[in-house]
Amino acid sequence: MKTGNSTLVTEFVLLGISNTEGLETMLFVLFLTFYIFTLLGNLIIFLTILASSNLHTPMYFFLGNLSIFDIFFPSVNSPKMMVFLVGQSHTISYQGCVSQVFFYHFLGCTECFLYTVMAYDRFVAICHPMRYTVIMSHRVCTGLTVGTWLGGCVHGCILIFFIFRLPYCGSNELDSFFCDIPVVLPLACADTFLAETVSFTNVGIVSLTCFLLILTSYTRIVLSILQIRSSEGRRRAFSTCSAHLTSILFFYGPVILVYLRPASSPWLDAVVQVLNNVITPCLNPLIYSLRNKDVKLALRKVLVQIAHPSGV
């Protein structure tokens, strides 16, 4: 397709990460292992919450949504990465690239909102325990969850509009295993200032706003916990928040490194994004199953029922 004297890009060539030549087989096995573990781990957590009546509370309702997210998020880019590593295809269509960028940021923003809602849930549970069931009613939880997914969708649409309204008619080589803003936008053959500004501002405002809300919630939580006289009570209160805080740490680290740094490093961006796609989603099942007593107990019961369906 031509515009003026230039030919518009109809597909992009994925170059992968530099200095990984000869490691394709090892990386494929590694990525496939993490991907399978991610799918199975999050599916087990989701089914455990679904099957255990004692986990039908707002906290685990949101955790179930997080498990669904962690099934979808790596599925956006991991299959294409593994196809690349086995040498089947090093190209992606223009439309496929648009889809990858949209779903990557749609789901990433959804996770950001979801962590914020989960922090608010812990704030209400610890700071207003007597009103918890009233404040976090089924209707409120459903509305907050729908809001997180709709907010992520709007965020993804805004980024797609500004990034792919630009013409791409020069180089079509991407220094990555998949499409994302830092590797796609520099290939545009037009002024990218507006798109860069909107992308940085949009990602920055969403991330910073959510982080400040989470920080506010946990500041109030810590102050409330410190007022608990019983050391056992303080320990139990902190333990209900530790898994969530660990997940937040793993989520915000890659976001800051890739999108919110003033200076860009293509190699570091690519490595961090791959790790964020492959490794981070598989950690949540471990974090929540190892650090949450209720989940461990429910998971043990479900596994026993699967192993002995007759109850013998």
C-alpha positions in Angstrom: 0.0 0.0 0.0 1.5 3.4 -1.0 1.2 6.9 0.2 3.0 9.5 -1.8 6.4 8.0 -2.7 6.5 5.7 0.3 5.1 2.2 0.9 3.1 1.7 4.1 4.1 -1.1 6.3 1.8 -4.1 6.1 3.8 -6.3 8.5 6.6 -6.0 11.0 9.7 -8.2 11.3 10.5 -9.3 14.9 14.3 -9.4 15.6 14.0 -10.7 19.1 16.5 -9.6 21.8 20.1 -9.0 20.8 22.8 -11.3 22.2 20.4 -14.2 22.5 21.5 -15.9 19.2 22.0 -19.6 19.8 19.8 -19.7 22.9 16.5 -20.1 21.1 15.9 -23.7 22.2 16.7 -23.0 25.8 14.5 -19.9 25.8 11.7 -21.8 24.2 11.8 -24.5 26.8 12.0 -21.9 29.6 9.1 -19.7 28.2 6.9 -22.8 27.5 7.5 -24.1 31.1 6.6 -20.7 32.6 3.6 -20.3 30.3 2.1 -23.8 31.2 2.8 -23.2 34.9 1.1 -19.8 34.6 -2.0 -21.2 33.0 -2.3 -24.2 35.3 -1.5 -22.3 38.5 -4.0 -19.5 37.9 -6.7 -21.9 36.6 -6.3 -23.9 39.8 -6.5 -20.8 42.0 -9.6 -19.6 40.1 -11.3 -23.0 40.4 -10.4 -23.3 44.0 -12.1 -20.0 44.8 -15.1 -21.0 42.7 -15.4 -24.4 44.4 -14.8 -23.2 48.0 -17.8 -21.6 49.7 -15.6 -20.1 52.5 -13.7 -18.2 49.8 -16.8 -16.5 48.4 -15.8 -13.1 49.9 -14.9 -9.8 48.2 -11.1 -10.4 48.8 -11.2 -13.7 47.0 -13.6 -12.4 44.4 -11.0 -9.9 43.3 -8.3 -12.6 43.6 -10.3 -14.7 41.2 -10.4 -11.8 38.7 -6.6 -11.4 39.1 -6.2 -15.1 38.2 -8.3 -14.6 35.1 -6.2 -11.7 34.2 -3.0 -13.7 34.7 -4.3 -16.3 32.2 -5.1 -13.7 29.5 -2.1 -11.4 29.9 0.7 -13.8 29.0 -1.5 -15.3 26.2 -1.3 -12.0 24.3 2.4 -12.3 23.5 3.8 -15.6 24.7 2.5 -17.8 21.9 4.0 -15.5 19.3 7.3 -15.4 21.2 7.5 -19.2 21.2 6.7 -19.4 17.5 9.5 -17.0 16.9 11.9 -19.1 19.0 11.2 -22.3 17.1 11.9 -20.4 13.9 8.4 -20.8 12.3 7.7 -17.1 11.8 9.6 -13.9 12.5 6.9 -11.6 11.1 3.6 -10.2 12.5 0.9 -8.5 10.4 0.2 -4.8 10.9 -3.3 -5.7 12.3 -1.7 -8.4 14.6 0.7 -5.7 15.9 -2.2 -3.4 16.7 -4.0 -6.2 18.5 -0.9 -7.0 20.6 -0.4 -3.4 21.7 -4.1 -2.9 22.5 -4.5 -6.1 24.6 -1.1 -5.7 26.3 -2.1 -2.2 27.6 -5.8 -3.0 28.1 -4.9 -5.9 30.4 -2.0 -4.1 32.0 -4.2 -1.1 32.9 -6.9 -3.5 34.1 -4.3 -5.1 36.5 -3.3 -1.6 37.7 -6.9 -0.8 38.5 -7.5 -4.2 40.0 -4.6 -3.9 42.5 -6.0 -0.5 43.5 -9.4 -2.1 44.2 -7.8 -4.9 46.1 -6.0 -2.4 48.3 -9.3 -0.6 49.0 -10.9 -3.9 49.9 -8.1 -4.5 52.5 -8.5 -1.0 53.8 -12.2 -1.5 54.4 -11.6 -4.9 55.9 -9.0 -3.7 58.4 -10.1 -0.1 59.1 -13.9 -0.6 59.0 -14.4 -4.3 59.9 -17.9 -3.8 61.3 -19.1 -2.2 58.1 -17.1 -4.4 55.7 -20.0 -6.5 54.4 -22.2 -3.4 53.9 -19.5 -1.4 52.1 -18.1 -4.2 50.0 -21.5 -5.6 49.0 -21.9 -7.9 46.0 -23.2 -5.1 43.9 -20.2 -2.8 44.8 -17.7 -5.6 44.1 -19.3 -6.3 40.7 -19.4 -2.6 39.8 -15.7 -2.1 40.8 -14.7 -5.2 38.8 -16.6 -4.1 35.7 -15.1 -0.6 36.1 -11.5 -2.0 36.1 -12.1 -3.9 32.9 -13.9 -1.0 31.2 -11.2 1.5 32.4 -8.5 -0.8 30.9 -10.3 -0.9 27.6 -10.6 2.9 27.4 -6.9 3.2 28.2 -6.0 0.7 25.5 -8.2 2.5 22.9 -6.7 5.9 23.6 -3.1 4.5 23.1 -4.1 2.7 19.9 -5.7 5.8 18.4 -2.7 8.0 18.9 0.0 5.4 18.0 -1.5 3.8 14.9 -3.0 6.9 13.4 0.6 7.7 12.4 1.9 6.3 9.1 4.5 3.5 9.2 6.3 3.6 5.9 10.0 3.1 6.6 11.8 0.4 8.5 9.6 -2.4 9.8 12.1 -4.2 12.1 11.3 -4.4 15.8 14.0 -5.2 18.3 11.8 -7.4 20.4 9.8 -10.6 20.4 6.5 -8.7 20.2 4.9 -5.3 19.5 4.8 -2.6 22.1 5.0 1.2 22.2 8.7 1.6 22.9 9.7 -0.5 19.8 6.8 0.4 17.4 6.6 4.2 17.8 10.2 5.1 16.7 9.4 3.4 13.3 6.6 6.0 12.4 7.5 8.2 9.5 5.8 11.3 11.0 6.2 13.5 14.0 5.7 11.3 17.1 5.7 14.0 19.7 2.0 14.0 20.3 1.8 10.2 20.4 4.8 10.0 22.8 3.4 12.6 25.0 0.0 11.0 25.2 1.5 7.5 25.8 3.8 8.7 28.5 1.1 10.9 30.1 -1.6 8.2 29.9 0.5 5.4 31.3 2.1 7.7 33.8 -1.2 9.2 35.1 -2.8 5.8 35.4 0.1 4.2 37.1 0.8 7.2 39.5 -2.8 7.6 40.4 -3.3 4.0 41.2 0.0 3.9 43.1 -0.9 6.9 45.2 -4.4 5.4 46.0 -2.7 2.1 47.0 -0.2 4.0 49.1 -3.0 5.9 50.8 -4.9 2.7 51.6 -1.9 1.0 53.0 -0.8 4.0 55.1 -4.2 3.9 56.7 -4.0 0.2 57.1 -0.6 0.3 58.8 -1.8 3.0 61.2 -4.8 0.9 62.1 -2.7 -2.2 62.6 -0.3 -0.4 64.9 -3.2 0.4 67.1 -4.1 -3.3 67.6 -2.9 -4.3 71.1 -2.5 -8.0 70.5 0.7 -9.0 68.7 -1.1 -12.0 67.2 -3.8 -9.6 65.9 -1.2 -7.4 64.3 0.5 -10.4 62.8 -2.7 -11.7 61.3 -3.6 -8.3 59.9 -0.2 -7.9 58.3 -0.4 -11.4 56.8 -3.6 -10.7 55.0 -1.8 -7.8 53.1 1.6 -9.3 52.5 0.7 -11.3 49.4 -1.0 -8.3 47.8 2.0 -6.0 48.6 4.4 -8.6 47.0 2.3 -8.7 43.8 2.2 -4.9 43.6 6.0 -4.8 43.9 6.4 -7.3 41.0 3.8 -5.3 38.9 5.1 -1.8 39.4 8.8 -2.7 38.9 8.6 -3.4 35.2 6.2 -0.5 34.6 8.7 2.0 36.1 11.6 0.5 34.2 10.0 0.4 30.8 7.5 3.3 30.6 8.4 5.9 33.2 12.2 6.3 32.8 13.4 9.5 31.1 16.0 7.7 29.1 15.1 4.6 27.0 17.3 1.5 26.7 15.9 -0.8 24.0 17.7 -3.9 25.2 16.7 -3.4 28.8 13.1 -2.6 27.8 12.9 -5.8 25.7 14.3 -8.0 28.5 12.0 -6.5 31.2 8.9 -6.8 29.0 9.7 -10.5 28.3 10.2 -11.2 32.0 7.0 -9.3 32.7 5.1 -11.4 30.2 6.6 -14.8 31.1 7.6 -14.8 34.7 5.5 -12.3 36.6 2.0 -13.8 35.8 3.2 -17.2 37.2 4.2 -15.7 40.5 0.8 -14.7 41.8 -0.4 -18.4 42.2 2.7 -19.0 44.3 2.5 -15.8 46.2 -1.2 -16.3 47.2 -1.1 -20.1 47.7 2.1 -20.0 49.9 1.3 -16.8 51.9 -2.4 -17.2 52.4 -3.6 -19.8 54.9 -7.2 -19.9 53.6 -6.2 -20.5 50.0 -3.8 -23.2 51.1 -6.5 -25.0 53.1 -9.1 -24.7 50.3 -6.6 -25.8 47.7 -5.7 -28.8 49.8 -9.3 -29.8 50.1 -9.9 -29.4 46.4 -6.9 -31.5 45.5 -8.0 -34.2 48.0 -11.5 -34.2 46.3 -9.9 -34.6 42.9 -7.6 -37.4 44.0 -10.4 -39.2 45.9 -13.7 -38.2 44.3 -15.6 -40.9 46.1 -14.5 -39.7 49.5 -12.5 -42.8 50.2 
